[in-house]
Amino acid sequence: MTDRDKGVVTHVADDRKSDSLNEYFDTLADDAKKGIECVTMDRSKAYIKSVRQTIPQADRKIAFDKFPIAQSLGKAVNKVRMEENKTLISKDVEWLKGTRYNGLTNPENLSKEQWDNFEPLRHSTLKTARAWAIRELAMSLWDYPSTAWAIKAWKKWLSLGSAMSPRTHQGSGQND
């Protein structure tokens, strides 16, 4: 645990169990627990359980770290890409061949040549392009300086639904 305001480590545990985090929280007075404004963490079920058990209004104070979310969304994009690639290859179309790296890399880390090669895919109507765009939109959600705007952006992102999973248009028999 760290106190981000003071920039100091306040607790180090030997494991990632809820009991270990509870031990730390047990050292805090009730007023100190109430004063906690935000708990940033990965999506560890043990940590979530501990925070919910000990911090008042915990669900309003838990913020998930960006990088585990990025990793999960990257896996989802890759799954969509692999499924779509199988379908395309069965039709002798190789549009997605060699796109794994560019699709999973932070766009800021792509060279101009890599970005230029990836550009046609980004602007395509493929499910992979949609999944990539949704992932990139999600990555921007941590950049809002205003809580109110961040909440609006998260709600909009959540309203996009499950675009990472393949859907079929009724009646057409064709995937998006």
N, C-alpha and C positions, 0 to 999 in steps of 0.2 A: 504494500500500500504506500502511496505517496500523498503528500499534501501539495497539490499543484500551486497553491497560492504562495506557500513558503519555499517550495522547491526542495523539500526534504523527504527522505524515505522514512515512513513511520512504522512499518511492519514488514517483516520478511518471514514467510512460512516455508516449511520443508516440503509441503505438498499442495495440491490444488483441491482440497476437500473443504466442504462447507464448515466443518468443525474448526478447521484452522483459521478461517476468516472470522468465525464467531468468537474465537478466543481474542482476536484483536478488538472486535466491536465490544466485547465484554469489559475491556479496559476503559472504554469511553463512558462519560457521564451521559445521562439521558438528554441533557441540553445540548451536548456536543453531537449526539446522534441526530437530534432534531435540526441542528445547524448545518448538517451535511446537505449541500445543494445539488451535488451531482456525483454519481459513482460511474466512472468509465471503466469498462471491462470487455473482455471477449465474451462469447456466448456460453461460457461455462455454466452448466446447470447447477453445479455446486455453488458457484459465486452468486448466481441469481437467487438461489434458495436462501443463502445466508443473508444477503442484502434485504430480501423480502421479510425475513424473520426479525431483523434487527433495526432497520431504518424506517422511520415513519414516512408514509407516502412513497415507498420505494419505487413503485412502478412509474412514478412521475420523475424519478431522479436517476434511473438507470439509463446510461448512454453507452451504446455498443461501439467498440473501437472499429475504425474504418477498415483496417487491413484484413481481419478475419472475414468481414463481410465481402470485401473485394475478392478474396480467395474463393468463397462460396459462389459468388456470382460468376467468377471466371470459370469455375467448374460447370456451372449451369450453361453458360454460353458455349463452352466446348462440347457439352453433351448435345445441345441443339445442333451445333455445327457437324458433329459426327453423324447424327441421325439424318440430317439433311444431306450430307455428303453421300451417304449410302444410297439414298433415293436418287440423287443426281447421277451418280456413277452408273446406276442401273439403267439410266437413260443416255449413257455415254456423254455426260456433261461433267467437266472437271473444273468448274468454277471455284470450288472450295479447296482444290488441291493446293497444298503449301500455304494455307492461310492461318494455321493454328497459332504460330508465333505472333503474327501481327494482330490477330484478334484478341490475344490474351495479354499483350504488352500494353503498359501505360502509354497512351499516345504521345506523351511528352518525351518518351524514350525511343521513339521510332526515328530513324533517319528520314531525310526528305524522300529518298528513293523508296524506302519501305512504306512511308505514308502515301506516296503517289501510287504505289502498287495496290495498296489497300483501299484507296478511294473508290474505285468502281464497286467493290463489295459493299462499302458503307452506304452507297446510294442505291443499292439494289432493293428489290422487294423480297429478298430471301428472308426466311425466319432468322437465320444467323445474323443478318444485318439488324433486324429488329431487336434481337436479344442483346447484341453488342451495344446498341443505342440505349437500351434500358439500363444496362450495366453502367455505362458512362454517365447517364443521368444520375444514377444512384451515387456514384462516386463524387458528384458535385454537391450532394446534399450536406456534406460536412463543412462546406465553405461559407455558409450563410452567417453573417455577423449578427443578424437579428433573429431572436428566438421565434417571433411571430412569423417571419418570412420562412424560416426553416420548417416550422410546423406546416405551413401551407404547402411548401414544396414536398414534404414527406407525404402529406395526404394526396397530393396530385400523383406522386410516384406510385403510391399504394393503389390508387384508382386505376392504374394501367392494367391491373389484374395479373394473371399468370401468363404473360406473354412469352415466358421462357419455355412453356410447354407447347407442343404442336397442337394446332386447332384445325378443324375442318369446317369449311363453309357448308351449311346445310343446302342440299339440293345440287351443289356443283360437283361434289365428289372430289374436289381438289383442295389440297392444303393451301394455306395462305401463301 
